[in-house]
Amino acid sequence: MGDQSTDMDFTALNDCFAGEIDTSGATRLIYATDASVYREVPLAVCYPRDTKDIISLVSFAARRRLSVIPRGGGTSLAGQVVGNGIVADVSRHMNRIL
């Protein structure tokens, strides 16, 4: 069985997403863990820039029946921020209260 992320076409999301989408193996492995013992490699890691990106990401995932795993600092102790869907790391761009 091949790498699941290479089977998923993120072109449709990339066309309406201002932030970054990373499907590299190295990044996906980094986001496969938190402070818990759980390990699940996500399909991709996205760094949304704004609310519009979040809406685009959730719509993309819903159409494909994928989960979206919100992630901030990744310090959970019970595996809440790991999963085999799409990780949405909001800590890179969405880190201020306006």
Backbone as a printed PyTorch tensor [residue, N CA C, xyz], in Angstrom:
tensor([[[  0.8410,  -1.1780,   0.0000],
         [  0.0000,   0.0000,   0.0000],
         [  0.8820,   1.2350,   0.0000]],

        [[  0.5730,   2.1930,  -0.8650],
         [  1.4000,   3.3760,  -0.9900],
         [  1.1410,   4.3810,   0.1020]],

        [[  1.9170,   5.4340,   0.0720],
         [  1.7720,   6.5310,   1.0120],
         [  0.4200,   7.1820,   0.7870]],

        [[ -0.4090,   7.2160,   1.8170],
         [ -1.7790,   7.6860,   1.6810],
         [ -1.8380,   9.1380,   1.2280]],

        [[ -0.9040,   9.9800,   1.6390],
         [ -0.9680,  11.3900,   1.2670],
         [ -0.7320,  11.5840,  -0.2200]],

        [[  0.0640,  10.7390,  -0.8580],
         [  0.3110,  10.8890,  -2.2830],
         [ -0.9120,  10.4890,  -3.0900]],

        [[ -1.8250,   9.7270,  -2.5010],
         [ -3.0600,   9.3540,  -3.1720],
         [ -4.0830,  10.4790,  -3.1170]],

        [[ -3.9390,  11.4070,  -2.2020],
         [ -4.8990,  12.4920,  -2.0180],
         [ -4.4610,  13.6890,  -2.8500]],

        [[ -5.3860,  14.2250,  -3.6460],
         [ -5.0950,  15.3830,  -4.4800],
         [ -5.5010,  16.6530,  -3.7320]],

        [[ -4.5270,  17.4600,  -3.3560],
         [ -4.7790,  18.6910,  -2.6180],
         [ -4.8380,  19.9060,  -3.5370]],

        [[ -4.8750,  19.6990,  -4.8550],
         [ -4.9100,  20.8060,  -5.8100],
         [ -6.1240,  21.6910,  -5.5960]],

        [[ -7.2960,  21.0820,  -5.3950],
         [ -8.5280,  21.8570,  -5.2050],
         [ -8.4280,  22.7520,  -3.9750]],

        [[ -7.8010,  22.2570,  -2.9250],
         [ -7.6250,  23.0740,  -1.7240],
         [ -6.5810,  24.1540,  -1.9690]],

        [[ -5.5160,  23.7970,  -2.6110],
         [ -4.4280,  24.7440,  -2.8640],
         [ -4.9050,  25.9480,  -3.6630]],

        [[ -5.8800,  25.7350,  -4.5540],
         [ -6.3950,  26.8200,  -5.3890],
         [ -7.1390,  27.8910,  -4.5940]],

        [[ -7.6570,  27.5450,  -3.4040],
         [ -8.4450,  28.5130,  -2.6230],
         [ -7.8740,  28.7100,  -1.2190]],

        [[ -6.6170,  28.3510,  -1.0180],
         [ -6.0030,  28.3690,   0.2970],
         [ -4.8070,  29.3090,   0.2780]],

        [[ -4.8400,  30.3670,   1.0940],
         [ -3.7520,  31.3550,   1.1130],
         [ -2.5470,  30.8770,   1.9250]],

        [[ -2.7920,  30.0040,   2.8890],
         [ -1.7130,  29.4920,   3.7270],
         [ -0.9210,  28.4020,   3.0220]],

        [[ -0.1570,  27.6560,   3.7930],
         [  0.6740,  26.6000,   3.2360],
         [  0.0410,  25.2280,   3.4770]],

        [[  0.2830,  24.3230,   2.5450],
         [ -0.1400,  22.9320,   2.6610],
         [  1.1150,  22.0870,   2.4920]],

        [[  1.4330,  21.2830,   3.4830],
         [  2.6570,  20.4710,   3.4480],
         [  2.2890,  19.0000,   3.5220]],

        [[  2.6590,  18.2540,   2.4970],
         [  2.4100,  16.8110,   2.4770],
         [  3.7100,  16.0120,   2.5370]],

        [[  4.8090,  16.6860,   2.8500],
         [  6.0940,  15.9800,   2.8990],
         [  6.1100,  14.9670,   4.0480]],

        [[  6.8060,  13.8950,   3.8300],
         [  6.9040,  12.8450,   4.8420],
         [  7.4910,  13.3380,   6.1430]],

        [[  8.4970,  14.1940,   6.0700],
         [  9.1560,  14.6880,   7.2830],
         [  8.1920,  15.5030,   8.1450]],

        [[  7.4710,  16.4150,   7.5350],
         [  6.5230,  17.2370,   8.2910],
         [  5.4090,  16.3830,   8.8630]],

        [[  4.8980,  15.4710,   8.0790],
         [  3.8180,  14.6080,   8.5450],
         [  4.2660,  13.7710,   9.7450]],

        [[  5.5210,  13.3200,   9.7520],
         [  6.0290,  12.5620,  10.9040],
         [  6.1550,  13.4290,  12.1450]],

        [[  6.5630,  14.6680,  11.9630],
         [  6.6590,  15.5880,  13.1060],
         [  5.2990,  15.7770,  13.7500]],

        [[  4.2580,  15.8880,  12.9280],
         [  2.9050,  16.1230,  13.4360],
         [  2.1780,  14.8290,  13.8040]],

        [[  2.8420,  13.7110,  13.7310],
         [  2.2340,  12.4290,  14.0890],
         [  2.2030,  12.1970,  15.5890]],

        [[  2.8780,  13.0510,  16.3450],
         [  2.9500,  12.8540,  17.7980],
         [  2.6650,  14.1580,  18.5300]],

        [[  2.3300,  14.0150,  19.7990],
         [  2.2330,  15.1520,  20.7170],
         [  2.9390,  14.7120,  21.9860]],

        [[  2.5450,  15.2000,  23.1260],
         [  3.1910,  14.8080,  24.3750],
         [  2.6570,  13.4800,  24.9160]],

        [[  1.8090,  12.8220,  24.1410],
         [  1.2510,  11.5310,  24.5710],
         [  2.0250,  10.3830,  23.9150]],

        [[  1.5560,   9.1740,  24.1180],
         [  2.1810,   8.0020,  23.5070],
         [  1.5550,   7.6680,  22.1540]],

        [[  0.5360,   8.4100,  21.7460],
         [ -0.1530,   8.1270,  20.4880],
         [  0.6610,   8.6000,  19.2990]],

        [[  0.5100,   7.8650,  18.1770],
         [  1.2150,   8.2410,  16.9520],
         [  0.3370,   7.8840,  15.7650]],

        [[ -0.1000,   8.9000,  15.0350],
         [ -0.8490,   8.7120,  13.8020],
         [ -0.3410,   9.7290,  12.7970]],

        [[  0.0460,   9.2540,  11.6390],
         [  0.5910,  10.1340,  10.6100],
         [ -0.5740,  10.7620,   9.8340]],

        [[ -0.6410,  12.0970,   9.7930],
         [ -1.7210,  12.7570,   9.0540],
         [ -1.4910,  12.7090,   7.5460]],

        [[ -2.5420,  12.9810,   6.7920],
         [ -2.4290,  13.0600,   5.3370],
         [ -1.6490,  14.2940,   4.9120]],

        [[ -1.8490,  15.3790,   5.6510],
         [ -1.2000,  16.6540,   5.3260],
         [ -1.2200,  17.5370,   6.5640]],

        [[ -0.3960,  18.5700,   6.5260],
         [ -0.3950,  19.5940,   7.5620],
         [ -0.6390,  20.9210,   6.8520]],

        [[ -1.6570,  21.6420,   7.2960],
         [ -1.9930,  22.9350,   6.7150],
         [ -1.7690,  24.0300,   7.7400]],

        [[ -1.3390,  25.1750,   7.2360],
         [ -1.1060,  26.3420,   8.0710],
         [ -2.0210,  27.4620,   7.5720]],

        [[ -3.2680,  27.5040,   8.0480],
         [ -4.2070,  28.5130,   7.5560],
         [ -3.7860,  29.9250,   7.9630]],

        [[ -4.0120,  30.8690,   7.0540],
         [ -3.6750,  32.2730,   7.3190],
         [ -4.8190,  33.0310,   7.9750]],

        [[ -6.0580,  32.6080,   7.6980],
         [ -7.1990,  33.3720,   8.1930],
         [ -8.4460,  32.4890,   8.2330]],

        [[ -9.5570,  33.1070,   8.6160],
         [-10.8220,  32.3910,   8.7390],
         [-11.2560,  31.8030,   7.4030]],

        [[-11.0200,  32.5130,   6.3190],
         [-11.3760,  32.0140,   4.9850],
         [-10.6550,  30.6900,   4.7000]],

        [[ -9.3930,  30.5940,   5.0970],
         [ -8.6490,  29.3420,   4.9190],
         [ -9.2620,  28.2100,   5.7390]],

        [[ -9.7010,  28.5080,   6.9520],
         [-10.3320,  27.4850,   7.7910],
         [-11.5990,  26.9740,   7.1120]],

        [[-12.4120,  27.8940,   6.5880],
         [-13.6450,  27.5050,   5.8990],
         [-13.3230,  26.6430,   4.6810]],

        [[-12.3410,  27.0420,   3.8950],
         [-11.9410,  26.2650,   2.7140],
         [-11.4550,  24.8780,   3.1040]],

        [[-10.6670,  24.8100,   4.1660],
         [-10.1260,  23.5360,   4.6270],
         [-11.2380,  22.5950,   5.1080]],

        [[-12.1500,  23.1170,   5.9180],
         [-13.2410,  22.2870,   6.4370],
         [-14.1430,  21.8200,   5.2990]],

        [[-14.4220,  22.6860,   4.3270],
         [-15.2450,  22.3010,   3.1750],
         [-14.5580,  21.2180,   2.3490]],

        [[-13.2700,  21.3940,   2.0990],
         [-12.4840,  20.4060,   1.3510],
         [-12.5270,  19.0530,   2.0560]],

        [[-12.2860,  19.0720,   3.3500],
         [-12.2610,  17.8240,   4.1290],
         [-13.6430,  17.1710,   4.1860]],

        [[-14.6750,  17.9610,   4.3560],
         [-16.0370,  17.4160,   4.4500],
         [-16.4370,  16.7270,   3.1490]],

        [[-16.1030,  17.3250,   2.0230],
         [-16.4380,  16.7100,   0.7270],
         [-15.7350,  15.3640,   0.5430]],

        [[-14.5920,  15.2030,   1.1790],
         [-13.8170,  13.9620,   1.0340],
         [-13.9380,  13.0540,   2.2440]],

        [[-14.7870,  13.4430,   3.1800],
         [-15.0250,  12.6760,   4.4060],
         [-13.7350,  12.4560,   5.1980]],

        [[-12.9500,  13.5310,   5.3310],
         [-11.6940,  13.5040,   6.0830],
         [-11.8710,  14.3000,   7.3660]],

        [[-11.1290,  13.9350,   8.3720],
         [-11.1590,  14.7060,   9.6100],
         [-10.1760,  15.8680,   9.5210]],

        [[-10.4830,  16.9240,  10.2720],
         [ -9.5810,  18.0620,  10.4320],
         [ -9.1940,  18.0970,  11.9000]],

        [[ -7.9050,  18.0670,  12.1540],
         [ -7.3960,  18.0530,  13.5190],
         [ -6.8070,  19.4260,  13.8240]],

        [[ -7.5010,  20.2520,  14.6350],
         [ -6.9420,  21.5600,  14.9750],
         [ -5.7550,  21.4050,  15.9160]],

        [[ -4.7320,  22.2140,  15.6880],
         [ -3.5270,  22.0980,  16.5140],
         [ -2.9620,  23.4780,  16.8010]],

        [[ -2.6090,  23.6800,  18.0440],
         [ -1.9650,  24.9290,  18.4510],
         [ -0.5290,  24.6190,  18.8290]],

        [[ -0.2990,  24.4040,  20.1170],
         [  1.0500,  24.1340,  20.5920],
         [  1.4590,  22.6740,  20.5330]],

        [[  0.4920,  21.7660,  20.3690],
         [  0.8090,  20.3390,  20.2970],
         [  1.2410,  19.7580,  21.6300]],

        [[  0.7580,  20.3390,  22.7180],
         [  1.1980,  19.8870,  24.0310],
         [  0.1820,  19.0060,  24.7480]],

        [[ -0.8160,  18.5400,  24.0290],
         [ -1.8140,  17.6950,  24.6880],
         [ -1.1560,  16.4260,  25.2230]],

        [[ -1.7240,  15.8920,  26.2630],
         [ -1.1640,  14.7080,  26.9060],
         [ -1.9650,  13.4450,  26.6120]],

        [[ -3.0090,  13.5640,  25.7960],
         [ -3.8700,  12.4040,  25.5550],
         [ -4.1580,  12.1760,  24.0800]],

        [[ -3.3380,  12.7010,  23.1900],
         [ -3.4780,  12.4220,  21.7710],
         [ -4.5270,  13.2330,  21.0390]],

        [[ -5.0040,  14.3340,  21.6200],
         [ -6.0580,  15.1110,  20.9810],
         [ -5.6430,  15.7610,  19.6620]],

        [[ -4.3660,  16.0010,  19.4440],
         [ -3.9410,  16.7230,  18.2420],
         [ -3.2530,  15.8320,  17.2150]],

        [[ -3.4250,  14.5390,  17.3300],
         [ -2.8980,  13.6300,  16.3180],
         [ -4.0690,  12.9040,  15.6630]],

        [[ -3.8820,  12.5380,  14.4210],
         [ -4.9250,  11.8230,  13.7060],
         [ -4.5040,  11.5820,  12.2690]],

        [[ -5.2820,  10.7880,  11.5630],
         [ -4.9060,  10.4320,  10.1960],
         [ -5.5850,  11.3080,   9.1490]],

        [[ -6.1680,  12.4250,   9.5640],
         [ -6.7940,  13.3670,   8.6340],
         [ -5.8310,  14.4750,   8.2610]],

        [[ -6.3490,  15.6940,   8.2710],
         [ -5.5510,  16.8640,   7.9300],
         [ -5.3440,  17.6930,   9.2020]],

        [[ -4.1030,  17.9290,   9.5640],
         [ -3.7930,  18.7560,  10.7270],
         [ -3.8430,  20.2200,  10.2950]],

        [[ -4.5630,  21.0320,  11.0480],
         [ -4.6240,  22.4770,  10.8090],
         [ -3.8690,  23.1710,  11.9330]],

        [[ -2.6230,  23.5250,  11.6690],
         [ -1.7910,  24.1830,  12.6780],
         [ -2.0220,  25.6890,  12.5980]],

        [[ -2.7710,  26.2070,  13.5570],
         [ -3.1000,  27.6320,  13.5610],
         [ -2.0370,  28.4820,  14.2540]],

        [[ -1.0230,  27.8520,  14.8130],
         [ -0.0240,  28.6100,  15.5810],
         [  0.9190,  29.4310,  14.7070]],

        [[  1.0450,  29.1150,  13.4490],
         [  1.9820,  29.8370,  12.5880],
         [  1.4600,  31.2220,  12.1970]],

        [[  0.2130,  31.3090,  11.7610],
         [ -0.3250,  32.5850,  11.2490],
         [ -1.4520,  33.1680,  12.0940]],

        [[ -2.2450,  32.3220,  12.7170],
         [ -3.4230,  32.7990,  13.4540],
         [ -3.0910,  32.8150,  14.9510]],

        [[ -2.1710,  33.6880,  15.3260],
         [ -1.6640,  33.6720,  16.6930],
         [ -1.8550,  34.9900,  17.4420]],

        [[ -2.8300,  35.8000,  16.9870],
         [ -3.1230,  37.0650,  17.6520],
         [ -4.6250,  37.2590,  17.7570]],

        [[ -5.0450,  37.9580,  18.7880],
         [ -6.4480,  38.3490,  18.9260],
         [ -6.5750,  39.7390,  18.3340]],

        [[ -7.4680,  39.8620,  17.3740],
         [ -7.6300,  41.1640,  16.6910],
         [ -8.8730,  41.8730,  17.1680]]])
